[in-house]
Amino acid sequence: MAHINLRRPQNTDGDFYVDTTCIDCDTCRWMTPEVFNRTGEQSIVFHQPTNETERLKALQALLACPTSSIGTVEKPKDIKSAQESFPILVAENVYHCGYHAENSYGAASYLIVRPEGNVLVDSPRFTPPLVKRIEEMGGIRYIYLTHRDDVADHQKYHDRFGCDRVIHTDEISSSTRNVEIKIAGTEPDRLAPDLLVIPVPGHTKGHTVLLYKDKFLFTGDHIAWDDADQILAGFPGVCWYSWSELIKSTYRLLDYSFEWVLPGHGRRYHADAATMRHKVKEGIEWMEQQ
């Protein structure tokens, strides 16, 4: 829990605050930009919620915060409503799970609700309110893991739901060696008619992305929208394997059509397929200049 005695002095006066344990993961700022901003490499509350919508979104960010660095002066009586609001609808049958995990540095996780079986994309924290809601939404058929960094509580979700986990062989570690489905090589692998796993080495050697229905691309830490540079690209400062390979593998994404980029870290981006293709090309040009 956040501690009032660690409240950052830059917070605006009022009920909500961010304390000094913030790890600058950006979760609260992209979830609730109406309330949270950044000062001195940590988040702050720059605007206190003034209506029910803003308050709910602030409480959602509080629950999603991986380090419990967001707090309220008064005990929130409406916290249950915020808990029950997860997973949050993104579009159609795709949901943001919230409850980001500290050991994934606050990476976002998503749930795809499908008649053939739901897919959990990367792993959120294993927390009872979220587990209950996922059960109500049909459970989990697959846990798709983009790469080794964002696996969090995948084992707990597997044990609870009996689902098959998917990861590339180059991403296997001691915590994922028992994963049921191991993808190898650099060729795309079709998990189901509507689910295509595409290897995109760069951030890590075995990083993959998931294309759902030729519309939603779950990119992990491969590419994301960067608000600062207004570009859809990878991040050179956190490329652990090969920047040149990351650029090459981004070129491969031009072979596919999609309208959503839903990353683990970084901001989402949504546009029509033609605009998305143009933005990917722009991002490649930007990355080649870095």
N, C-alpha and C positions, 0 to 999 in steps of 0.2 A: 504493500500500500504506500501511496505517497505520504510524505511527512510535512506537516505544516511548518515545522521549524526549518525545513530545507527549501521552503518556497522561494523561487527565484524573485529577486526584487523587481525585475523587469515586467512581471505580470501586472496587468491592470487590476485595480482593486475589485473585489467581488468574491463570489462563491468558488468558482473554478480557478485552479492554478496548476502550474507545472513546477516540479521540484528539481533539484540539482542532479538527480540520478538519471535524467534524460540522456539517451545515447544518440540523439540526433538522427533517428531512423527515418523521419519524415512522415510516419504513419498518421499522426493526428493532423498534420498540416494538409495532406491531400484528402483525408477523409472529411475534415471539417474546417475548410479554409476561412469560414466566416468567424471562427473563434480563435484559431491557433495560427501563429506565425513563428518566425525564427529570429533570434537575436543572440549574437555571441556563440554561434555553433550549438545552440540548444533551442528547444521550443519554448514558447511562452503563450499565455492567454493575452491577446491584444484587444479582445472584445468579448465582454461577458454576454452569454445568451440572453436575449430579450423577449423570446417567444418560445412556444412549445416545440416548434420544429428545430430551432437552434439548440435548445436544451437537449432534445433527444440525440441530435447529431454529436453534441459534446460528450454525452454519456456513452455513446457508441465508441467514440475515440478513446475515452477513458478505459473502456473494457478491452479495446483492441491493443492499447499500449503494451508493448512486450515487457517493459520494466516497471509497470505500475507507477509511472512517474507523474501521472495526472491525478489530482485529488479535488475534493470539494470540502469547504469549511464545514458545511452542514451535511449530515448524513442524508444521501439522496433517497427519498421515499419512493421515487419512480424508477429505481435501478432495475427492477424486475421487467418492466416494460422494455427497457433498453436491451436486457439479456434476451428477451423473447423476440427481438427484432432481427437477430442474427439467425441464419445467414441473410445478408442484405441483397436484394435483387439488383443485378447490374443491367441485364437485358434478357428478354425471352426466358430461358430456363437456366441461366447462368447467375450464380450468386457469389458474393464476397463473404468468406467465412468469419472474418474478424479474428479476435483472440490471437494476435500475432505472437510468435515465440521469440524469446530473447536469444536462444541458441541458433536461431535463423536470422539474427540481427533485424527482427521486425518484418520479415518477408510476408507478403500477402499470400493467402491460400484461397482457392476457389472451389465451388461445388457445381458440377454439371448434373442436372436432374434429367434422367433419361428413362424411358420405359424399359430399355434393355439393361438398365443398371446404372446407378449414379457413379460419377467419377470425382474423386477428391484430387485436386491439383495442388501438389505440395502439401505440407502438413501444418495446420494451426496447433495451438496448444490444445491438449486434451482436457477439456473443461466440461463439467456436467451439463450446464445449460445448452451448450452447443451440441454436445453428443445427443441430448434428448431431442433437439430440433432436427438433427440429421436423421435420427431414427424415425421421426414422424414424417420426414420427407422421402423415406424409402431406403435408408441405409446407404451403404457404399459397396459397389461392385469392384472398382479398381481404385488404387491410390497411385497416381502417376507422379513421379518425382523427377523434376527437371534436372537436378544435379545434386551433388553431395551436401551443399551448404544449407539447403532448406528442407531437410527431412524431419526435423523436430520430433514430434511424438508419433511418427508413423507406426511404430511397433504397437503402441497402445490402441490406435485405431484399427490396426490389423487384428489384434487380439479380440477387440470388441465386436467387429463386424465380419470377421472371417474373409476379408477381401484379398484379392491378389494385388501385389505391389509391382510397379514397373520402374526400372531404372537402367541406364546404360552400364555396360560392364566396366567401363573406365571410371565410373563414379562409385563403384562399390567400395565400402569401407567396413570396418568391424561392425558398425551398427546397421549395415544394410546387406550383409553377406547372405542373409536368409530370404532376400526378396524373391518372389515367385517367378517373375518374368524379367529376364535379363536381355536387353537389346545390345547387339554388337555391330561394329562396323560403321560406315558412313552413309548407308542407303536408308531411305525412309522405310518405316515399318508400320503397317496398318494394323492397329490394335482391334479395330472394328470398322464396319463400313463408313462410319461418321467420325472416326478418330484416327488421325495420322500422326505418328511420332517422327519428327524430322531432326536428325543429328546436326548440331550447330556448334562444333568445337570452337573454343575461343576463350570465354570466361573461365571455363575448365575444359579439360580434354574431352570428356564424354557428355558435355551439356547437350540436352535436346529441348525442343519446343513441341507443343501439342497443338495441332490444327483440328478444330472441331467444326464440322459442317461447312467447311470452306468459308467460315465467317469469323470465328473466334480463335485468335492465336495466343496461346498462353506461353509467355516468353521467358519466365524465370528471371535470370540475370543476364540474358543475352542482349536484348534491346528494350528500350523504354522511352517514353516521352520525357524530354528534359525541358522543364519550364524556363530555366535560366537562358539556354541557348535556342529555345524554340525549335528543337530538332528531335527526330526519332532515331536513336542511335545507341550504341554500346557506350560503356564508360571506361576510358583508358586507365583511370586511377585504380580500378578494381578488376583488372583483367589478369587472372592468375596463371593462365596457360600461354596464350599467344594472341597478340593483337592482330597480326596479319591473318591468322586463321579465323579470327572473329569476323574480319572484313570479308574474307572469302565465303564464309558460311552465311553471311547476311546477303550476299549476292544470290545465293540459292533460294532465298525467300521470294525473290522476284518471279520464281516459277509458280507461285501459288497466289490464290486470291483470298483476301480476308478483309474484314472491316473493323475488327477490334484487335488492339494489342493490349493484353492484360499481363503485366509483369509481376514478378515477385517484389523487386525493388524498382523505384522510379514511378513515374506517373502513367496512367492509362492513356490510350489514344483511340479515338473513334472517328471514322470517316468512311465515305463510300470507297469501293474497291479501287477505283482509278486514282483518287486522291491518296489513298494509302500507298499505292505503288509509287507514286511520285514522292511521297515523304520518305519511303524506304530508300529510294535513289538519292534523295538529298542527304539522308543520313549517311549513306555510304561515302558520298563525296566529302562530307564533313570529317568522317573517320579517317579517310585517306590523307587528310591534311594534318592529322594530329601527330 
